[in-house]
Amino acid sequence: MPDNNNIFEAKLDDAIKMLQECQQNRNLESCYSCPECIGCEVRAKYVRTVYESMSKGETGGFDF
């Protein structure tokens, strides 16, 4: 059975790559300077994936 931490880390790595590619394609250093920041699906997926990585899929607290 695969290690859950590895699954969450792999998903996080993919989300980071997608976010960075989007920023590079738009010549931005941050999502905050993008006019599409609010409501952006790429950024929303990244935020969800960060939360899932921190909580390891559980609702509630984080495993640091």
N, C-alpha and C positions, 0 to 999 in steps of 0.2 A: 504494500500500500504506500503511495507517495506521501512524503512529508507535507502536511498542510502548509507549513511555513514556506516551503519552496513554491507551492502553487500560488500563494498570495504574492510572494516576491516576483514570480514570473509575470503575473498579471500586472503588477505595479510597474515592472520594467517596460512592458508593452505600452501601458498608458503613458508613461513618461516619454517614450519614443514618439508616440503619436502627438503628444502635446508639443514636444520640441520641434517636430517636423512642421507642425502648423505654424509655430512661431517663426521658424526659419523661412517658410514659404511667404509669410507676410512681412518679413524683415522686422520682427519685433523681438525685444528682449524679455517682455513680460506680457501676459494676457491682459493686464490692467490697462494697457495703452491701446488695446484692440477695441474698435467700436462694437464688435459682436461679442464681447466678453459676457455680458448678461444674456443668458439663454443659449450659450454655446454648448453643443453636445459633447465636443471633444474635452472641454474643460470640466463639464459636469461628470463625464465618465472618469476623468482623472481624480476628481475630488472623491467620488464614490469609491474608487479603487484604493485611494490612500486610506480612507476610513476603514474599508474592509481589511486592508493589510494591517492596520494598527489594531483592529479588534479581532482579527483572525476569524472573521465570519460570525462572531457572537454579537449580540446586541448588548449595549451597555459599555462597560469599562474597556480600557486598552491594555494590551500586554506590552510593556516597555522592556 
